[in-house]
Amino acid sequence: MTLLQKGTLRDHLLRTTERALASGVLLPIPTDHAVINDQGVRFLVRVLAGLRRKDEARKEQSKAERAGLKVNPFLPPETDLVVSDVTDSHIAVLNKFNVVEHHLLIITRRFEHQETLLTVRDFEALWVCMAEYDGLGFYNGGPEGGASQEHKHLQFVPLPLDPQGPAVPMEPLLRDAVIDRDGIGSIPAFSFKHAFSWIDRSLWQDAREAAERSYDLYGHLLGRVGIEPPVPGELTRQSLPYCMIVTRTWMLLVPRSREHVEGISLNSLAYAGSFFVRDKEQLEVLRSTGPLRALADAGFPK
């Protein structure tokens, strides 16, 4: 059941951001930007600075877990980071250590493991948010997919990712998608295993219908790349790590073999054409390797 009042998410987001910055709870990570052009894609690379606080938080969490304590920053989330109720099963909170401005986490109210496959209710919460303003939803399926927390959370960032290029940097390659009679296809420039599909452009206007249809599509995409699809009504553990990206007009799913390539952590946003590196040295490594080669190395060959 939807709890978010239509047309209010952006206002909630702006007010919560202002409050969380004032209280010092929200800790944005400053970045420099670079661009790497590869096969017609203008890959946006954010060079991170000020990671010390995030690294320290992760170390404290790991230390507590080694001592036998269960640490879950989402249960409950910090009050000043809570943006809004979304549905009776999900709430929206700010990403505490955000790199992209207005980065939302859509988390389950009760604990579900990040390695359980998505449900219709997960998709409904995502589409409720995507109906509010144009953005990109994504899911990091397990540590190898870039997930840093075990509590299930989808993520949602506003578009455009790059104001100087396409709203989603990877879109020039997506336009060449070869689609089969089942509506599922592949991107010729991708040398790694993946599955892609277009979405009806008007679907986002009805969150419930969008949830049901995209959940069904999600199962087909999983099956196409060799991952066991979810069982309706059950919390099914994923059989392989993966990354998923959803916009109002398309969905992309990529199985993952590892998180890091040349020491660089890749999450789902990398498959949208947006990379994050820790310093200029990693930037040069990525420039030398090439973004598309890095994506291929993190996945499986076709």
C-alpha positions as CSV (number, residue, x, y, z in Angstrom):
1,M,0.0,0.0,0.0
2,T,1.4,3.4,-1.0
3,L,1.8,5.8,1.9
4,L,3.7,8.6,0.1
5,Q,1.4,11.5,-0.8
6,K,1.7,12.0,-4.6
7,G,3.8,15.0,-5.6
8,T,5.6,15.4,-2.2
9,L,8.8,13.4,-2.4
10,R,11.0,16.2,-3.8
11,D,9.9,18.6,-1.1
12,H,10.5,16.0,1.6
13,L,13.9,15.3,0.1
14,L,15.0,19.0,0.0
15,R,13.8,19.6,3.6
16,T,15.4,16.5,4.9
17,T,18.7,17.3,3.2
18,E,18.7,20.8,4.6
19,R,18.0,19.4,8.1
20,A,20.6,16.6,7.9
21,L,23.3,18.9,6.7
22,A,22.6,21.4,9.5
23,S,22.7,18.7,12.1
24,G,25.9,17.2,10.7
25,V,24.3,13.8,10.1
26,L,24.5,13.9,6.3
27,L,28.2,13.7,5.3
28,P,28.6,14.3,1.5
29,I,31.8,13.1,0.0
30,P,33.5,15.9,-2.1
31,T,34.5,14.9,-5.6
32,D,36.3,16.1,-8.7
33,H,35.0,15.1,-12.1
34,A,36.7,13.6,-15.1
35,V,35.5,12.2,-18.4
36,I,36.8,9.1,-20.2
37,N,35.5,8.6,-23.8
38,D,35.2,4.9,-24.8
39,Q,33.4,3.6,-27.9
40,G,31.2,6.7,-28.2
41,V,30.3,6.8,-24.5
42,R,31.2,9.8,-22.3
43,F,32.0,8.0,-19.1
44,L,31.6,10.2,-16.1
45,V,34.3,9.5,-13.4
46,R,34.0,11.0,-9.9
47,V,37.3,11.2,-8.1
48,L,36.5,10.9,-4.4
49,A,38.1,12.9,-1.6
50,G,37.3,12.9,2.1
51,L,36.6,9.2,2.4
52,R,38.2,9.0,5.8
53,R,34.8,9.2,7.7
54,K,33.2,6.6,5.6
55,D,36.2,4.3,5.9
56,E,36.2,4.8,9.7
57,A,32.5,4.0,9.9
58,R,33.0,0.8,8.0
59,K,35.9,-0.2,10.2
60,E,33.8,0.4,13.3
61,Q,31.0,-1.7,11.9
62,S,33.4,-4.5,10.9
63,K,35.0,-4.4,14.4
64,A,31.6,-4.7,16.1
65,E,30.6,-7.6,13.8
66,R,33.8,-9.5,14.6
67,A,33.0,-9.0,18.3
68,G,29.7,-10.8,17.6
69,L,27.5,-7.7,17.5
70,K,25.0,-7.3,14.7
71,V,25.2,-3.8,13.3
72,N,22.5,-2.5,11.0
73,P,22.5,1.2,10.2
74,F,19.0,0.9,8.6
75,L,17.2,-0.7,11.5
76,P,16.4,1.9,12.7
77,P,17.9,4.5,10.4
78,E,19.1,7.8,11.8
79,T,16.1,10.0,12.3
80,D,17.5,13.0,10.5
81,L,18.1,10.9,7.4
82,V,14.5,9.7,7.1
83,V,12.9,11.4,4.1
84,S,9.5,9.8,3.9
85,D,7.3,6.7,4.2
86,V,7.0,5.2,0.7
87,T,4.8,2.1,1.2
88,D,3.8,0.0,4.1
89,S,6.9,-2.1,3.5
90,H,9.5,0.5,2.6
91,I,10.8,3.9,3.6
92,A,13.1,6.4,1.9
93,V,16.3,7.7,3.6
94,L,19.2,9.8,2.5
95,N,22.5,8.1,1.7
96,K,24.6,9.3,4.7
97,F,27.8,9.3,2.7
98,N,26.5,10.5,-0.6
99,V,28.5,11.3,-3.7
100,V,25.6,12.0,-6.0
101,E,23.4,14.8,-4.6
102,H,19.9,13.8,-3.4
103,H,20.8,10.1,-3.4
104,L,17.9,8.1,-1.8
105,L,18.0,4.6,-0.3
106,I,14.7,2.7,-0.4
107,I,14.9,0.3,2.5
108,T,12.6,-2.4,3.8
109,R,11.0,-1.7,7.1
110,R,11.8,-5.2,8.3
111,F,15.1,-6.9,7.8
112,E,15.5,-8.7,4.5
113,H,18.9,-9.8,3.2
114,Q,20.4,-7.9,0.3
115,E,21.1,-11.2,-1.4
116,T,17.4,-12.1,-1.5
117,L,15.9,-11.5,-4.9
118,L,13.6,-8.5,-5.4
119,T,9.8,-8.8,-4.8
120,V,6.8,-7.1,-6.3
121,R,6.7,-4.9,-3.1
122,D,10.3,-3.8,-3.7
123,F,9.5,-2.8,-7.3
124,E,6.3,-1.0,-6.1
125,A,8.3,1.1,-3.7
126,L,10.8,2.0,-6.4
127,W,8.2,3.0,-8.9
128,V,6.3,5.1,-6.3
129,C,9.6,7.1,-6.1
130,M,10.2,7.0,-9.9
131,A,6.8,8.5,-10.5
132,E,7.7,11.6,-8.5
133,Y,10.6,12.8,-10.7
134,D,12.8,11.4,-13.4
135,G,15.6,9.3,-11.9
136,L,17.5,6.1,-12.1
137,G,16.9,3.2,-9.8
138,F,19.5,0.5,-9.1
139,Y,20.2,-2.5,-7.0
140,N,23.6,-4.0,-6.1
141,G,22.9,-7.7,-5.6
142,G,25.5,-8.8,-3.0
143,P,29.0,-7.6,-2.2
144,E,30.4,-8.7,-5.6
145,G,27.7,-6.4,-7.1
146,G,28.9,-3.4,-4.9
147,A,26.6,-3.8,-1.9
148,S,28.1,-2.5,1.3
149,Q,25.2,-3.3,3.7
150,E,23.3,-6.6,4.2
151,H,19.9,-4.9,4.8
152,K,17.9,-4.9,1.5
153,H,18.0,-1.4,-0.1
154,L,17.3,-0.2,-3.6
155,Q,18.8,3.1,-4.6
156,F,17.4,6.1,-6.5
157,V,19.3,9.1,-7.9
158,P,17.9,12.0,-10.0
159,L,18.7,12.4,-13.6
160,P,20.7,13.6,-15.4
161,L,23.8,11.9,-14.1
162,D,25.9,14.1,-16.3
163,P,24.5,17.6,-17.1
164,Q,27.0,17.9,-20.0
165,G,26.0,14.7,-21.8
166,P,23.2,12.2,-22.1
167,A,21.1,11.9,-19.0
168,V,22.5,8.3,-18.6
169,P,26.0,8.3,-20.1
170,M,25.6,4.7,-21.3
171,E,22.5,5.4,-23.4
172,P,24.2,5.9,-26.8
173,L,25.1,2.2,-26.7
174,L,21.7,1.1,-25.4
175,R,20.1,2.6,-28.6
176,D,21.7,-0.2,-30.6
177,A,20.0,-2.9,-28.5
178,V,19.1,-6.0,-30.4
179,I,15.7,-7.2,-29.1
180,D,14.2,-10.7,-29.7
181,R,10.6,-11.7,-30.0
182,D,10.3,-12.0,-26.2
183,G,11.2,-8.4,-25.7
184,I,14.6,-9.1,-24.3
185,G,17.9,-8.3,-25.9
186,S,21.5,-7.4,-25.7
187,I,23.8,-4.5,-26.4
188,P,26.3,-5.3,-29.3
189,A,29.1,-3.2,-27.7
190,F,29.0,-5.2,-24.4
191,S,31.4,-8.1,-24.4
192,F,30.1,-9.3,-21.1
193,K,26.9,-11.3,-20.2
194,H,23.9,-9.1,-19.7
195,A,20.2,-8.8,-20.5
196,F,18.4,-5.7,-21.5
197,S,14.8,-4.6,-22.2
198,W,12.8,-1.5,-23.1
199,I,9.9,-0.5,-20.8
200,D,6.6,1.1,-21.9
201,R,7.2,4.9,-21.7
202,S,3.8,5.4,-19.9
203,L,4.2,2.6,-17.4
204,W,5.7,4.7,-14.6
205,Q,2.4,6.6,-14.2
206,D,0.8,3.6,-12.4
207,A,3.2,2.3,-9.7
208,R,1.3,-0.9,-9.0
209,E,1.1,-1.9,-12.7
210,A,4.7,-0.9,-13.2
211,A,5.7,-3.0,-10.2
212,E,3.9,-6.2,-11.5
213,R,5.2,-5.8,-15.0
214,S,8.8,-4.9,-14.1
215,Y,8.9,-7.8,-11.5
216,D,7.9,-10.2,-14.3
217,L,10.5,-8.7,-16.6
218,Y,13.1,-8.9,-13.9
219,G,12.5,-12.6,-13.6
220,H,13.0,-13.0,-17.3
221,L,16.2,-11.0,-17.4
222,L,17.6,-13.0,-14.5
223,G,16.8,-16.3,-16.3
224,R,18.4,-15.0,-19.5
225,V,21.8,-14.5,-17.7
226,G,21.6,-17.8,-15.8
227,I,20.3,-16.6,-12.4
228,E,17.4,-18.5,-10.9
229,P,14.3,-16.2,-11.0
230,P,12.4,-15.4,-7.8
231,V,9.5,-17.5,-6.5
232,P,6.4,-15.3,-6.1
233,G,5.5,-14.8,-2.4
234,E,8.9,-16.1,-1.2
235,L,12.2,-14.5,-0.3
236,T,14.5,-16.4,-2.7
237,R,18.3,-16.2,-2.2
238,Q,20.1,-15.1,-5.4
239,S,22.1,-17.8,-7.1
240,L,24.7,-15.3,-8.5
241,P,25.7,-11.7,-7.7
242,Y,24.3,-9.1,-10.1
243,C,23.7,-5.5,-10.8
244,M,20.4,-4.0,-12.0
245,I,19.5,-0.6,-13.4
246,V,16.0,0.7,-14.0
247,T,14.8,3.9,-15.6
248,R,11.3,4.9,-16.8
249,T,12.1,3.4,-20.2
250,W,14.6,0.5,-19.8
251,M,16.0,-2.2,-17.5
252,L,19.5,-3.7,-17.6
253,L,20.7,-6.7,-15.6
254,V,24.4,-7.8,-15.4
255,P,25.7,-10.9,-13.5
256,R,28.9,-10.1,-11.5
257,S,32.0,-12.2,-10.9
258,R,33.7,-9.8,-8.6
259,E,33.5,-6.3,-7.0
260,H,36.9,-4.9,-7.8
261,V,38.8,-4.4,-11.1
262,E,42.4,-3.2,-10.7
263,G,41.5,-2.2,-7.1
264,I,38.5,-0.1,-8.3
265,S,35.1,-0.9,-6.7
266,L,32.3,-1.1,-9.3
267,N,28.6,-1.0,-8.5
268,S,25.5,-0.8,-10.7
269,L,26.1,2.9,-11.6
270,A,29.2,1.9,-13.5
271,Y,26.9,0.1,-15.9
272,A,25.1,3.3,-16.4
273,G,28.4,5.0,-17.3
274,S,29.2,6.5,-13.9
275,F,32.4,5.4,-12.1
276,F,33.8,6.3,-8.7
277,V,37.5,6.1,-8.0
278,R,39.3,6.8,-4.7
279,D,42.1,9.0,-6.2
280,K,43.9,10.2,-9.3
281,E,46.0,7.1,-9.4
282,Q,42.9,5.0,-9.8
283,L,41.6,7.4,-12.4
284,E,44.7,6.8,-14.5
285,V,44.3,3.0,-14.0
286,L,40.8,3.2,-15.3
287,R,41.8,5.4,-18.2
288,S,44.5,2.9,-19.1
289,T,42.2,-0.1,-18.8
290,G,39.2,1.4,-20.4
291,P,35.8,1.6,-18.8
292,L,34.2,-1.0,-21.0
293,R,37.0,-3.4,-20.4
294,A,36.7,-2.9,-16.7
295,L,33.0,-3.7,-16.8
296,A,33.7,-6.8,-18.8
297,D,36.4,-7.9,-16.3
298,A,33.9,-7.5,-13.4
299,G,31.3,-9.8,-15.1
300,F,31.3,-12.9,-17.3
301,P,32.0,-13.3,-21.0
302,K,29.0,-13.6,-23.4
